Amino acid sequence: MSAHLAESSPAAGAAELLSAVQFQEALRHVIRFRQQLPIADPLTSAVKRIEQNPAFAQSRLLTRILEALTYQRGEFRRAEITALDAETFAMVITLMDAYAARTSTQADWEHAVEAARAAELGAGG
């Protein structure tokens, strides 16, 4: 029986990894944060939040989400959904909506990712 448990363990871990698209779909299914108001300029707000606290875990996750939206790639753990507080969650949902609506250019998104990465590097991340 222990051999069976050892075999199922990697499969269970693999189920917890989500592609960028799967992560976005999972975020949309979380209802508990939907009461937050949308952010007016989510791209600028996200970069400012990251620049204010670049070493903060939510800021690092927000940078990864920005990268995933911008380049349509990345992997996330399902548990990372719960790492977002209500305000950051609302920002991420608004970012996803803004990306889908193409309210900013691809260059704007790439610039936001570069600024977020620079803030993290400046913080030693």
BAFI-564872 format. One record per atom (N, C-alpha, C): x, y, z. Coordinates in steps of 0.001 Angstrom, whole numbers, plus 500000, padded with zeros to 6 digits. Layout:
N
XYZ ...
//
This chain:
125
500809498818500000 500000500000500000 500860501257500000 502006501226500686 502867502403500695 503422502691499303 503611501665498482 504052501892497107 502975502636496324 501711502306496578 500605502994495913 500572504466496323 500779504742497612 500785506124498084 501931506901497461 503075506285497333 504224506953496735 503958507274495275 503238506366494590 502940506613493183 501918507717493005 500949507826493905 499905508830493755 500366510208494218 501389510273495002 501861511543495528 502310512520494443 503153512112493462 503529513056492410 502329513515491587 501384512631491359 500196513012490593 499388514052491357 499305513903492661 498570514874493466 499256516226493410 500580516240493460 501325517491493359 501163518136492005 501119517332490957 500957517867489608 499590518507489443 498576517962490117 497229518522490025 497164519909490657 498068520195491568 498079521499492224 498741522580491380 499509522197490353 500117523178489475 499134523558488384 499010524862488162 498094525369487155 498856526210486145 498463526122484900 499027527019483891 498495528423484172 499024529410483491 498560530785483669 497068530890483370 496612530248482331 495196530297481951 494338529586482996 494770528414483460 494025527689484484 493962528488485786 495052529168486127 495098529992487330 494079531125487223 494020531770486065 493049532853485865 491619532331485976 491365531163485410 490026530566485509 489678530265486964 490633529745487707 490395529436489114 490140530717489916 490866531782489600 490638533055490280 489212533543490068 488702533381488879 487350533847488557 486280533055489308 486615531873489785 485642531057490507 485612531344492001 486521532159492481 486537532510493893 485505533607494113 484541533323494942 483426534254495133 483645535172496332 484376534753497314 484447535507498563 485033536905498410 485757537193497350 486366538506497187 485611539393496195 484572538929495631 483890539659494568 483223540953495028 483177541220496308 482530542425496812 483397543673496638 484653543522496292 485553544657496127 485227545433494852 485419546734494913 485208547573493738 486385547421492784 486147547512491485 487243547429490519 488204548616490660 489423548422490248 490461549453490297 490403550242488989 490447551574489072 490320552425487875 491440552181486863 492687552204487299 493828551988486407 494655550844486989 494233549612486739 494864548484487428 496337548284487086 496742548585485879 498136548372485488 499056549302486281 498723550578486323 499520551540487086 499442551238488580 498258550893489058 498084550581490484 498895549361490896 498923548358490045 499691547143490356 501172547453490443 501680548216489495 503108548564489510 503441549395490746 502587550347491084 502828551164492281 502849550303493534 501911549366493627 501865548489494794 503151547664494887 503604547140493771 504836546341493753 506029547210494135 506092548419493589 507214549316493889 507240549731495357 506080549850495998 506014550235497406 506506549132498337 506237547881497982 506609546737498823 507102545583497961 508223545753497268 508657544721496310 509031543383496929 509393543356498192 509780542090498823 508584541357499430 507439542001499488 506228541424500046 505767540268499163 505333539177499771 504936537983499019 503833538288498001 502861539111498379 501797539444497439 502337540246496250 503338541078496490 503940541846495398 504654540916494423 505357539930494943 506042538971494067 505028538161493256 503932537777493903 502883537048493200 502220537947492160 502004539203492499 501412540151491561 502319540345490343 503627540379490544 504566540461489422 504427539243488526 504337538069489118 504179536843488320 502866536845487545 501816537372488168 500523537450487488 500601538437486326 501248539574486537 501460540536485445 502198539878484282 503254539139484603 504012538436483563 503144537413482843 502337536688483605 501477535664483004 500461536290482055 499878537396482459 498926538075481581 499629538632480347 500751539262480558 501470539924479468 501970538937478428 502545537847478890 503183536900477968 502396535596477799 501259535483478491 500397534300478413 501155533001478684 501930533039479763 502641531829480185 502926531935481686 503261530819482260 503598530779483676 502887529630484356 503341529325485556 502723528279486367 502483528824487766 501393528369488357 501015528790489693 500541527575490465 500629527676491762 500044526650492619 498634527099492979 497732526163493051 496347526487493406 496298527244494733 497160526900495660 497173527544496978 497516529031496896 498158529457495827 498520530870495711 497291531770495592 496178531214495195 494945532000495119 494596532551496496 494795531744497522 494450532176498879 495480533135499467 496608533336498803 497637534248499294 497287535709499024 496271535941498208 495886537303497859 494851537841498841 495115539037499390 494091539658500218 493002540219499306 491912540696499891 490754541133499108 491109542250498136 491883543208498575 492240544339497722 493105543895496535 494087543057496798 494959542566495731 494185541654494796 493294540843495362 492470539968494540 491639540805493560 491012541878494064 490220542763493201 491089543373492112 492322543721492470 493239544287491485 493550543255490402 493779542019490791 494102540963489825 492917540711488884 491716540654489432 490536540453488587 490397541611487604 490612542833488084 490522544004487210 491629543978486158 492821543524486541 493910543372485567 493515542369484478 492939541250484889 492522540234483918 491474540804482967 490522541561483512 489492542175482681 490098543201481725 491039544005482230 491688545023481398 492495544380480279 493167543278480593 493932542598479546 492994542054478472 491912541441478899 490942540877477951 490301541966477091 490078543145477677 489452544252476953 490455545038476111 491737544742476299 492804545446475564 492738546959475781 492522547367477040 492463548796477350 493847549439477377 494887548638477433 496274549111477362 496980548342476259 498014548949475711 498765548295474640 499657547200475213 500111546321474350 501051545276474766 502321545919475309 502745547017474703 503937547727475186 503726548247476611 502521548711476928 502220549162478291 502359548012479278 501845546852478897 501946545677479760 503402545270479944 504168545259478866 505580544881478957 506350545880479821 506032547157479690 506684548176480517 506341547952481999 505101547594482284 504692547321483662 505467546137484242 505639545099483442 506403543930483890 507855544327484157 508450545104483266 509839545558483462 509971546383484739 509020547277484988 509061548102486201 508911547237487453 508026546250487399 507837545354488542 509098544539488812 509691544013487753 510933543239487921 512049544117488469 512143545350487970 513185546268488450 513001546557489933 511760546728490372 511494546979491791 511917545780492633 511620544575492146 512020543380492881 513538543241492940 514196543510491826 515667543433491824 516277544456492766 515682545649492799 516162546693493693 515999546322495157 515032545454495430 514790545005496796 515579543739497127 516390543307496179 517183542100496409 516440540832496079 515349540929495330 514546539744494985 514897539252493679 
//
